[in-house]
Amino acid sequence: MGLLVVGSLALDSVETPFDKINEALGGSATYISLAASYFSGPVELVGVVGSDFPREYIDLLRRNNIDLEGLQIIEGEKTFRWGGKYHYDLNVRDTLFTELNAFQNFNPIIPERFQKSKFVCLGNIDPLLQIRVLDQLNDPQLVVCDTMNYWIEGMKDDLLKLLRRVNVLIINDSEARLLTNEPNLIKASRLIRKLGPEILILKKGEHGAMLFMDDTIFSAPAYPLETIFDPTGAGDTFAGGFIGYLHKTRDLSSDNLKRAVIYGSSMASFCVEQFSTKALEDLSYLKIQDRFREFKNLSNFDQLEIDK
């Protein structure tokens, strides 16, 4: 069975202190699918674009073993566009414009042969659309979901309905606090898992990621990069690496989930090294493995006995 990804495809215009790029490939489904494609395929993508979506981007996705039967191309409509400007502190950005265009009336229709997918990644979209996706599926084994403060603040009741059907929730620490009204992340994680997801992953940007499940707390470091060129899509790339590795191994044990977090972090570390999806387009599995081992070495140490 393939890995199903549902989310946005976009044309992003991004400015950082180092450079800028216009109408580059973006969107949650794009980053998730490209990252996951290095582990397992085909990746089954469901999304919507306008008739102006560049053919070269469609070809790029297909070359990366991404099945586009679920991609809707709306004639006469424009593709979703987003523009942002990052500051020297790349954790801070200004949204310059958001033009939903074809994405505004997106109705995710899951092709029949995608409906049996056992591994599903719901990118950051309206929780009602995420629920609509799950309503079309036949008993998925693992549902990974992303959301954001906009939906937490504006559609919390719908989001709570969704969370009862989700296995893994991926959000950042500020979103966890907003969702629970709890400043302590350990307590917040416990409250979130009572809402439905057995597993919570907190993205902490330059400080890595944390995995919460059962009685396990696992902290993964961020990769020490000298230059972070463009953080756009890093969280989605993390999600793609995470679920892509799990889909490849079909192992949902605690130890393998920890490995999946490191693979997700590895993919995200590649993403931020270039604009848009450029750093994800020509990777090799060997290069990914090397980065995974480097991550492992970051927190590996030998235990020393203390003299009594």
C-alpha positions as CSV (number, residue, x, y, z in Angstrom):
1,M,0.0,0.0,0.0
2,G,1.2,3.5,-0.8
3,L,1.6,6.4,1.6
4,L,-1.1,9.0,1.3
5,V,-0.3,12.7,1.6
6,V,-3.0,15.4,1.6
7,G,-2.2,19.1,1.8
8,S,-1.4,22.3,-0.1
9,L,0.7,22.9,-3.2
10,A,1.8,26.5,-3.6
11,L,4.0,29.0,-5.4
12,D,6.0,30.7,-2.7
13,S,7.8,34.0,-2.9
14,V,10.4,34.2,0.0
15,E,12.9,36.8,1.1
16,T,15.6,36.2,3.7
17,P,18.5,38.3,4.7
18,F,20.6,36.3,2.2
19,D,18.6,36.3,-1.0
20,K,15.1,36.0,-2.3
21,I,13.1,33.8,-4.7
22,N,9.8,34.3,-6.6
23,E,7.0,31.7,-7.2
24,A,9.1,28.7,-6.2
25,L,7.6,25.3,-5.5
26,G,6.0,25.1,-2.0
27,G,3.1,23.9,0.0
28,S,2.8,21.3,2.8
29,A,1.9,18.4,0.6
30,T,4.9,19.2,-1.7
31,Y,7.5,19.1,1.1
32,I,6.0,16.1,2.9
33,S,5.8,14.1,-0.4
34,L,9.3,14.9,-1.5
35,A,10.8,14.0,1.9
36,A,8.9,10.8,2.2
37,S,9.7,9.7,-1.4
38,Y,13.3,8.9,-0.4
39,F,12.1,6.2,1.9
40,S,9.1,4.6,0.4
41,G,7.0,4.9,-2.7
42,P,4.9,5.6,-4.5
43,V,3.8,8.6,-2.4
44,E,0.1,9.3,-3.2
45,L,-0.5,13.0,-3.3
46,V,-3.9,14.7,-3.1
47,G,-4.1,18.4,-3.6
48,V,-5.2,21.2,-5.9
49,V,-3.5,23.7,-8.2
50,G,-4.5,26.1,-10.9
51,S,-3.9,25.8,-14.6
52,D,-0.9,28.1,-14.2
53,F,1.0,25.6,-12.1
54,P,4.3,25.1,-13.9
55,R,4.7,21.8,-15.8
56,E,8.3,21.6,-14.6
57,Y,7.0,21.2,-11.0
58,I,4.6,18.4,-12.0
59,D,7.5,16.6,-13.8
60,L,9.7,17.0,-10.7
61,L,7.1,15.4,-8.5
62,R,6.6,12.5,-10.9
63,R,10.4,11.9,-11.1
64,N,10.4,11.5,-7.4
65,N,7.9,8.6,-7.5
66,I,5.0,10.7,-6.4
67,D,1.6,9.5,-7.8
68,L,-0.4,12.5,-9.0
69,E,-3.8,10.8,-9.7
70,G,-5.2,12.8,-6.8
71,L,-3.9,16.2,-8.0
72,Q,-6.8,18.4,-9.1
73,I,-5.8,21.0,-11.8
74,I,-8.6,23.7,-12.0
75,E,-8.7,25.3,-15.4
76,G,-8.9,29.0,-15.4
77,E,-7.9,29.3,-11.7
78,K,-4.6,30.4,-10.2
79,T,-2.5,28.3,-7.9
80,F,-2.3,29.1,-4.1
81,R,0.4,31.7,-3.5
82,W,2.2,32.8,-0.4
83,G,4.8,35.4,0.3
84,G,7.0,35.8,3.4
85,K,10.0,37.7,4.6
86,Y,12.4,36.3,7.2
87,H,14.5,38.4,9.6
88,Y,18.0,37.7,10.8
89,D,16.4,35.7,13.5
90,L,15.0,33.1,11.1
91,N,12.4,32.1,13.7
92,V,10.7,35.4,13.0
93,R,8.9,36.0,9.7
94,D,6.3,38.4,8.2
95,T,3.6,37.1,5.9
96,L,3.5,39.5,3.0
97,F,0.5,38.1,1.2
98,T,-1.7,35.0,1.1
99,E,-3.7,34.3,-2.1
100,L,-5.7,31.1,-1.7
101,N,-7.0,31.1,-5.3
102,A,-7.8,27.4,-6.4
103,F,-7.1,26.3,-2.8
104,Q,-10.0,28.3,-1.4
105,N,-12.6,25.8,-2.6
106,F,-10.4,22.7,-2.2
107,N,-12.5,19.5,-1.8
108,P,-10.1,16.6,-1.3
109,I,-11.3,13.7,-3.3
110,I,-9.4,10.5,-2.6
111,P,-9.0,8.2,-5.7
112,E,-10.4,4.7,-5.2
113,R,-7.0,3.1,-5.3
114,F,-5.7,5.5,-2.6
115,Q,-8.5,4.8,-0.2
116,K,-6.9,1.6,1.2
117,S,-3.7,3.5,2.2
118,K,-2.6,2.4,5.7
119,F,-0.2,5.3,6.3
120,V,-1.7,8.8,6.0
121,C,-0.1,12.3,6.5
122,L,-2.5,15.2,6.8
123,G,-0.7,18.4,6.0
124,N,-1.7,21.7,7.7
125,I,-5.1,22.5,6.2
126,D,-8.7,23.1,7.5
127,P,-9.5,20.4,10.1
128,L,-12.9,19.9,8.4
129,L,-11.0,19.0,5.2
130,Q,-8.8,16.6,7.2
131,I,-11.9,14.9,8.6
132,R,-13.3,14.7,5.1
133,V,-10.2,12.8,4.0
134,L,-10.4,10.3,6.8
135,D,-14.1,9.7,6.0
136,Q,-13.0,8.4,2.6
137,L,-10.4,5.9,3.9
138,N,-10.7,2.3,4.7
139,D,-9.2,1.8,8.2
140,P,-5.8,3.5,8.0
141,Q,-3.2,2.1,10.4
142,L,-1.3,5.3,11.1
143,V,-2.6,8.8,10.7
144,V,-0.1,11.7,11.2
145,C,-1.5,15.2,11.4
146,D,-0.2,18.7,11.4
147,T,-2.1,21.9,12.4
148,M,-1.4,25.5,13.4
149,N,-2.5,28.3,15.7
150,Y,-5.0,29.6,13.1
151,W,-7.1,26.4,13.3
152,I,-6.6,26.1,17.1
153,E,-8.0,29.6,17.6
154,G,-10.7,29.7,15.0
155,M,-11.9,26.1,14.6
156,K,-11.0,24.4,17.9
157,D,-14.2,22.3,18.1
158,D,-13.6,20.8,14.7
159,L,-10.0,20.2,15.5
160,L,-10.9,18.4,18.7
161,K,-13.1,16.1,16.6
162,L,-10.3,15.4,14.3
163,L,-7.8,14.6,17.0
164,R,-9.9,11.7,18.2
165,R,-9.1,10.0,14.9
166,V,-5.4,10.8,14.8
167,N,-2.5,8.7,16.0
168,V,0.3,11.3,15.8
169,L,0.1,15.0,16.1
170,I,3.0,17.2,15.0
171,I,2.9,20.8,16.3
172,N,5.3,23.4,17.8
173,D,5.6,24.2,21.4
174,S,3.6,27.5,21.2
175,E,0.7,25.6,19.5
176,A,0.8,23.0,22.2
177,R,0.5,25.7,24.9
178,L,-2.3,27.4,22.9
179,L,-4.3,24.1,22.5
180,T,-4.1,23.2,26.2
181,N,-3.8,26.6,27.9
182,E,-0.9,24.9,29.8
183,P,2.5,26.6,29.8
184,N,4.4,23.5,30.9
185,L,5.1,21.4,27.9
186,I,5.3,18.1,29.8
187,K,1.8,18.7,31.2
188,A,0.6,20.0,27.9
189,S,1.8,16.9,26.1
190,R,-0.2,14.7,28.6
191,L,-3.3,16.8,28.0
192,I,-3.0,16.6,24.2
193,R,-2.6,12.8,24.2
194,K,-5.8,12.6,26.3
195,L,-7.6,14.3,23.3
196,G,-6.8,11.4,21.0
197,P,-3.3,11.2,19.6
198,E,-1.2,8.5,21.3
199,I,1.9,10.2,20.1
200,L,2.8,13.8,20.2
201,I,5.8,15.4,18.4
202,L,6.8,19.0,19.4
203,K,8.8,20.8,16.8
204,K,11.3,23.2,18.4
205,G,13.0,24.7,15.4
206,E,16.7,25.3,16.1
207,H,16.3,23.4,19.3
208,G,15.2,20.1,17.7
209,A,12.1,18.0,18.4
210,M,10.6,16.1,21.2
211,L,8.6,12.8,21.1
212,F,6.0,12.0,23.7
213,M,4.4,8.6,23.9
214,D,3.2,6.3,26.8
215,D,5.9,7.0,29.5
216,T,8.5,7.9,27.0
217,I,10.0,11.3,26.3
218,F,12.7,11.5,23.6
219,S,14.5,14.7,22.7
220,A,16.2,14.9,19.3
221,P,18.8,17.7,18.7
222,A,18.8,20.1,15.8
223,Y,21.6,19.6,13.3
224,P,24.3,22.3,13.8
225,L,24.3,24.2,10.5
226,E,26.6,27.2,9.8
227,T,24.1,28.6,7.3
228,I,20.3,28.3,7.4
229,F,19.2,29.6,4.1
230,D,15.4,29.3,4.1
231,P,13.4,27.6,6.9
232,T,10.2,27.5,4.8
233,G,8.8,23.9,4.7
234,A,11.2,22.5,7.4
235,G,8.3,21.3,9.6
236,D,6.5,19.6,6.6
237,T,9.8,18.0,5.5
238,F,10.3,16.7,9.0
239,A,6.8,15.1,8.9
240,G,7.6,13.6,5.5
241,G,10.8,12.0,6.7
242,F,9.2,10.8,9.8
243,I,6.2,9.0,8.2
244,G,8.3,8.0,5.1
245,Y,10.6,6.0,7.3
246,L,7.8,4.4,9.3
247,H,6.1,3.4,6.1
248,K,9.3,1.9,4.8
249,T,9.9,-0.2,8.0
250,R,6.2,-0.9,9.0
251,D,7.6,-0.8,12.6
252,L,5.7,1.3,15.1
253,S,7.7,0.3,18.2
254,S,9.0,2.9,20.6
255,D,12.6,2.5,19.4
256,N,11.7,2.8,15.7
257,L,9.6,5.9,16.4
258,K,12.7,7.5,17.9
259,R,14.6,6.6,14.7
260,A,11.8,8.1,12.6
261,V,12.2,11.4,14.5
262,I,15.9,11.5,13.7
263,Y,15.2,10.7,10.1
264,G,12.6,13.5,10.1
265,S,15.1,15.9,11.6
266,S,17.7,14.8,9.1
267,M,15.4,15.6,6.2
268,A,14.5,19.0,7.7
269,S,18.2,19.8,8.1
270,F,18.7,19.4,4.3
271,C,15.6,21.4,3.5
272,V,16.8,24.6,5.2
273,E,20.1,24.6,3.3
274,Q,18.6,26.0,0.1
275,F,15.5,27.9,-1.0
276,S,12.2,26.1,-1.7
277,T,12.6,22.4,-2.4
278,K,16.0,22.7,-4.0
279,A,17.8,20.7,-1.4
280,L,15.3,17.9,-1.5
281,E,15.3,17.4,-5.2
282,D,18.6,15.5,-5.8
283,L,19.4,13.7,-2.5
284,S,20.6,10.2,-2.3
285,Y,19.7,7.6,0.3
286,L,23.4,7.3,1.1
287,K,23.6,11.0,1.9
288,I,20.5,10.7,4.1
289,Q,22.1,7.8,6.0
290,D,25.3,9.8,6.5
291,R,23.3,12.7,8.0
292,F,21.3,10.3,10.2
293,R,24.6,8.9,11.6
294,E,25.8,12.4,12.2
295,F,22.7,13.1,14.2
296,K,23.2,9.9,16.2
297,N,26.8,11.0,17.1
298,L,25.5,14.4,18.4
299,S,23.9,12.8,21.4
300,N,25.9,9.6,21.7
301,F,28.1,9.2,24.8
302,D,29.7,6.5,27.0
303,Q,28.5,6.0,30.5
304,L,31.3,6.5,33.1
305,E,31.1,4.9,36.6
306,I,31.4,7.3,39.4
307,D,33.8,6.3,42.1
308,K,32.1,5.9,45.5
